[in-house]
Amino acid sequence: MRIGLLSDIHLSRKTNRLACALNALTGISCLLIAGDLADRADPAQYELLHACIRQQLGDTPVYCVSGNHDNPARDDAAYRRFEQRINPTLLPDECGAFHQQFSPGVELTGLNPAYHQKQFFFPERGRQLDFLQQTLAASTARTHIILCHPPLLLHNPQRDSSMQPYMAKEQNDRLQQLVDDHSGILFLSGHTHFAPTAEWDEPRRNLYINNGSICPTTAEDGSLQQGNATLLEIGESPIILHIQGIHTGKVFFQQTYPR
């Protein structure tokens, strides 16, 4: 199974970067988008995004979660309309999260934390985390993908000892514990606009990917890198990760992980 991953599209009026990113993801089974799809949550921006995706990917399934730019002032109505239009068969739970089984061996859970005063949080006392806990407990898949815009603190490429988590601390810790309690988790995030990173938890065989952006991203040395697109190949064994520049198509990171 070939899965394409994009994040932080921040689409406004021009689709050049998005078109290049989609061109880099040929032959994919589905596309995942890890938040910040539109720059200002404008319905016209989502309309443009929908048209560009469908023009280049046809009826390829698309699954996405919202970012802070998709729910300004805690209003994600325009994003939710796009979500239903791009994937009419998707049935999100009342809590705002969703679950999708791709095959007996691969499942996806999408999380949509709200955003207020520069911090993400799961409303209603973390009902989405309850949903994830129940989903993971019932899952028999060897690979369970979690799609969430903000990264966990321990796997944030910008982290330092004094940094606060992007998510409310108690919920960040609970989500980290839910992941640590299972194996075969792929935690896919965005938000940082840092050059893409992949961290492998060997004992649990969990993989954390912070995807960067299709916009230029900041490398660890402070330099700017071109935007990226990510391709995951998930077969019987192993998982192969490719991260490539959207303009050159050159793969600048490739790694294989056991299942």
C-alpha positions as CSV (number, residue, x, y, z in Angstrom):
1,M,0.0,0.0,0.0
2,R,1.4,3.4,-1.0
3,I,0.3,6.3,1.2
4,G,1.0,9.9,0.3
5,L,1.4,12.4,3.2
6,L,1.3,16.2,3.0
7,S,0.9,18.8,5.7
8,D,0.7,22.6,6.1
9,I,-0.4,23.4,2.6
10,H,-1.6,26.8,3.7
11,L,-3.4,27.2,0.4
12,S,-4.3,30.8,-0.4
13,R,-4.7,31.7,-4.1
14,K,-1.9,29.9,-5.9
15,T,-1.7,26.1,-6.4
16,N,1.9,25.8,-7.9
17,R,3.4,24.2,-4.8
18,L,0.4,21.9,-4.2
19,A,0.5,20.8,-7.8
20,C,4.2,19.9,-7.5
21,A,3.6,18.0,-4.3
22,L,0.8,16.0,-5.8
23,N,2.9,15.2,-8.9
24,A,5.6,13.7,-6.5
25,L,3.0,11.3,-5.1
26,T,2.3,9.0,-8.1
27,G,0.4,5.7,-7.8
28,I,-0.7,6.3,-4.2
29,S,-3.6,4.3,-2.6
30,C,-4.7,7.3,-0.6
31,L,-3.6,10.8,0.5
32,L,-3.3,11.9,4.1
33,I,-3.1,15.6,5.0
34,A,-1.9,16.5,8.5
35,G,-3.6,19.9,8.9
36,D,-3.4,23.6,8.0
37,L,-5.0,22.9,4.6
38,A,-6.2,26.5,3.9
39,D,-4.4,29.6,5.1
40,R,-7.4,31.5,6.4
41,A,-10.1,28.8,6.5
42,D,-11.8,30.7,3.6
43,P,-14.4,28.6,1.8
44,A,-12.9,29.8,-1.5
45,Q,-9.5,28.4,-0.5
46,Y,-11.1,25.0,0.3
47,E,-12.9,25.1,-3.1
48,L,-9.5,25.7,-4.8
49,L,-7.9,22.9,-2.8
50,H,-10.6,20.4,-3.7
51,A,-10.4,21.3,-7.4
52,C,-6.6,20.9,-7.5
53,I,-6.6,17.6,-5.6
54,R,-9.4,16.1,-7.8
55,Q,-7.8,17.3,-11.0
56,Q,-4.5,15.6,-10.2
57,L,-5.5,12.6,-8.1
58,G,-8.9,11.8,-9.6
59,D,-11.0,9.7,-7.2
60,T,-8.0,8.7,-4.9
61,P,-9.3,8.6,-1.3
62,V,-8.3,11.6,0.8
63,Y,-8.2,11.7,4.6
64,C,-7.3,14.9,6.5
65,V,-7.3,16.5,9.9
66,S,-7.6,20.1,10.8
67,G,-4.8,22.5,12.0
68,N,-4.9,25.8,13.8
69,H,-5.4,27.6,10.4
70,D,-8.5,25.4,9.7
71,N,-10.3,26.4,13.0
72,P,-9.6,30.1,13.7
73,A,-11.5,31.3,16.7
74,R,-12.5,27.6,17.3
75,D,-14.7,27.7,14.2
76,D,-14.0,24.7,11.9
77,A,-17.3,24.8,9.9
78,A,-15.7,25.6,6.6
79,Y,-13.1,22.9,7.1
80,R,-15.8,20.3,8.1
81,R,-17.7,21.1,4.9
82,F,-14.5,20.5,2.9
83,E,-13.8,17.2,4.8
84,Q,-17.2,15.9,3.8
85,R,-16.9,17.0,0.2
86,I,-13.4,15.5,-0.3
87,N,-14.5,12.2,1.3
88,P,-18.3,11.8,1.4
89,T,-18.1,8.3,2.8
90,L,-16.2,9.4,5.9
91,L,-18.3,9.3,9.1
92,P,-16.6,11.2,11.9
93,D,-17.6,10.3,15.4
94,E,-19.5,12.8,17.4
95,C,-16.4,13.6,19.4
96,G,-14.7,14.9,16.2
97,A,-12.3,12.1,15.5
98,F,-12.6,9.4,12.9
99,H,-11.5,5.8,12.2
100,Q,-10.9,4.1,8.9
101,Q,-9.7,0.6,8.1
102,F,-7.7,0.4,4.9
103,S,-7.0,-3.3,5.1
104,P,-7.0,-6.0,7.8
105,G,-3.4,-4.9,8.6
106,V,-3.6,-1.1,8.3
107,E,-5.9,1.3,10.1
108,L,-6.1,5.1,10.5
109,T,-7.4,7.3,13.3
110,G,-7.7,11.0,12.7
111,L,-7.6,13.4,15.6
112,N,-8.9,17.0,15.4
113,P,-7.9,19.0,18.5
114,A,-9.2,22.6,18.8
115,Y,-6.9,25.6,19.1
116,H,-7.1,28.6,21.4
117,Q,-4.5,31.1,22.6
118,K,-1.7,29.2,20.8
119,Q,-2.5,25.9,22.4
120,F,-4.2,22.8,21.1
121,F,-6.6,20.8,23.2
122,F,-9.2,18.1,22.9
123,P,-12.7,19.4,23.9
124,E,-15.2,17.8,26.2
125,R,-12.6,16.5,28.6
126,G,-10.7,14.7,25.9
127,R,-13.4,12.6,24.3
128,Q,-11.3,12.2,21.2
129,L,-8.6,10.5,23.4
130,D,-11.3,8.2,24.8
131,F,-12.2,7.4,21.2
132,L,-8.6,6.7,20.3
133,Q,-8.1,4.5,23.4
134,Q,-11.2,2.4,22.5
135,T,-10.1,2.1,18.9
136,L,-6.6,1.0,19.7
137,A,-7.9,-1.5,22.2
138,A,-10.2,-3.1,19.6
139,S,-7.6,-2.9,16.7
140,T,-6.0,-6.1,15.4
141,A,-4.0,-4.2,12.7
142,R,-0.2,-4.6,12.6
143,T,0.1,-0.9,11.6
144,H,-2.2,1.7,13.1
145,I,-1.7,5.3,11.8
146,I,-2.6,8.3,14.0
147,L,-3.0,11.5,12.1
148,C,-2.8,14.7,14.2
149,H,-1.6,18.2,13.3
150,P,0.5,19.0,16.4
151,P,3.3,16.7,17.3
152,L,3.8,15.2,20.7
153,L,6.3,17.0,22.9
154,L,8.8,14.2,23.0
155,H,8.8,14.0,19.1
156,N,8.8,17.7,18.3
157,P,11.8,18.6,16.2
158,Q,11.8,22.1,17.8
159,R,11.8,20.8,21.4
160,D,14.1,22.0,24.1
161,S,14.1,21.5,27.9
162,S,12.1,24.7,28.5
163,M,9.5,24.3,25.8
164,Q,5.8,23.8,26.6
165,P,4.0,21.1,24.6
166,Y,1.8,22.3,21.7
167,M,-1.1,20.4,23.3
168,A,-2.4,21.0,26.8
169,K,0.2,19.2,29.0
170,E,-2.2,16.7,30.6
171,Q,-3.6,15.7,27.2
172,N,-0.2,15.6,25.6
173,D,1.0,13.2,28.3
174,R,-2.1,11.0,28.0
175,L,-1.8,10.8,24.2
176,Q,1.9,9.9,24.5
177,Q,0.9,7.1,27.0
178,L,-1.8,5.8,24.7
179,V,0.8,5.5,21.9
180,D,3.4,4.0,24.3
181,D,0.9,1.3,25.4
182,H,0.8,-0.1,21.9
183,S,3.2,-1.2,19.1
184,G,3.1,-0.7,15.4
185,I,1.9,3.0,15.6
186,L,2.7,5.5,12.9
187,F,2.2,9.0,14.4
188,L,2.0,11.5,11.6
189,S,2.0,15.2,12.4
190,G,2.9,18.6,10.9
191,H,2.6,22.2,12.3
192,T,6.3,22.9,13.0
193,H,7.4,24.0,9.5
194,F,10.7,22.3,10.4
195,A,12.5,20.1,7.9
196,P,10.8,16.6,8.0
197,T,12.0,14.3,10.8
198,A,11.4,10.6,11.5
199,E,12.0,9.1,15.0
200,W,11.9,5.3,15.5
201,D,11.0,3.8,18.9
202,E,12.7,0.4,18.5
203,P,11.3,-1.4,21.6
204,R,7.7,-0.6,20.6
205,R,8.3,-0.4,16.8
206,N,6.5,2.9,16.7
207,L,7.4,5.6,14.2
208,Y,6.9,9.3,14.6
209,I,7.0,11.5,11.4
210,N,6.8,15.2,11.6
211,N,6.2,16.1,8.0
212,G,7.4,19.6,7.5
213,S,5.4,21.5,4.8
214,I,5.0,21.9,1.1
215,C,6.2,25.4,1.9
216,P,9.9,26.1,2.5
217,T,10.9,24.6,5.9
218,T,13.7,25.4,8.4
219,A,16.5,22.9,8.8
220,E,18.3,22.2,12.1
221,D,21.2,24.4,11.1
222,G,18.8,27.3,10.4
223,S,18.9,27.1,6.6
224,L,15.8,26.9,4.4
225,Q,14.9,23.8,2.5
226,Q,12.3,23.4,-0.3
227,G,8.9,22.0,0.6
228,N,8.4,18.3,0.8
229,A,6.1,15.4,0.1
230,T,6.2,12.1,1.9
231,L,5.5,8.6,0.6
232,L,5.0,5.6,2.9
233,E,5.1,2.1,1.4
234,I,3.4,-0.4,3.8
235,G,3.6,-4.0,2.8
236,E,3.8,-7.3,4.6
237,S,7.3,-6.2,5.7
238,P,8.8,-3.7,6.0
239,I,7.6,0.0,6.0
240,I,9.6,2.1,3.6
241,L,9.6,5.9,4.1
242,H,10.6,8.3,1.3
243,I,10.7,12.1,1.7
244,Q,11.3,14.1,-1.4
245,G,11.5,17.7,-2.5
246,I,8.4,18.8,-4.3
247,H,10.3,20.8,-7.0
248,T,13.1,18.5,-7.9
249,G,11.4,15.2,-7.0
250,K,14.7,14.1,-5.5
251,V,14.4,11.8,-2.5
252,F,16.5,13.4,0.2
253,F,15.6,10.9,2.9
254,Q,14.8,7.2,2.7
255,Q,14.6,4.7,5.5
256,T,13.3,1.2,6.0
257,Y,11.6,0.1,9.3
258,P,10.6,-3.5,10.3
259,R,7.0,-4.3,11.0
